[in-house]
Amino acid sequence: MKADSKYIWDYDVKSIDFDKPAQLRWYLARKINFGDWKGLDTSLIEKHLGKLDIDPALKKMLKDYYADKRAKNRS
């Protein structure tokens, strides 16, 4: 994933280390909270969703979405 600075004006995005889970989760949450989904890896969102600091209603919606998607893939 390539860092995008559109909604990250207060942090040097070039210094984000996506191999560090805390930094990756911070970046994902920041982009999601601002509604900037472009360039986000949905598998990473699903993997880290439980630990993302995002609006609880949005988190529930995403959990339901991924659960439904998994159920459809099993069918």
N, C-alpha and C positions, 0 to 999 in steps of 0.2 A: 504494500500500500504506500502511496506517495502522500506526504503531508501537504495539506492545503491551508493557506493562511487566511482564507476569506473571512472567517469568523474568529480567528485567533490573532488578534492584534496586540495582545499583551505578552506574547511568548514567542521565542524564536523557534519556529516550526522545524528548522533545519537541525535543531539539537534534540528533537524527540527521538527516542530510541524505542522503536516498536517491539523490540525483543524483550523489553521490560514491561511486564503485564500492567503495572500501575500506570505507566505513561500511556500505554495503548488504551487502557480503559478511560483515562482522562480525556484523551483525544476523541474517542468514539462518543463519549457522553457529551462533550462540547459540541461536536458536529450535530448529533441527534437533537440536543436541546435547542439548537438554533435552526433546526429543520433543514440542514444541509446534508442530504443523503448521498450526494454525488461522490463517487469514488470510494464509498465505504464497502467493505467486504461483508456480505450478509452472514457468511459463516462465522466471522469473528464476532459480529453482533450477537448472534445466537449463542456462541460459546461463552461470551463474557456478560451476557444480559443480566444474570443474577447479581453481579457486582457493579453494574453501571449506576452512576448517580444521575438518574433521569427521573422525570415526573412519574409518580407511581401509576397513574392511569395509562400513560404511554407504555410503561414497562409491562403492565398487565395486557394491554392490547398486543404488544409484540410477543409476549409469551403465548397468548392464545393463537396468534398467527402462526408461529413456529410449530406449536403443537398440532394445529390443523394441517399444516403442510406435511409434517412427519406422518400423520395418520393417512393422508391421501397417498403418500408415497408407498405406504405399506399395502394399500389396496390393489 
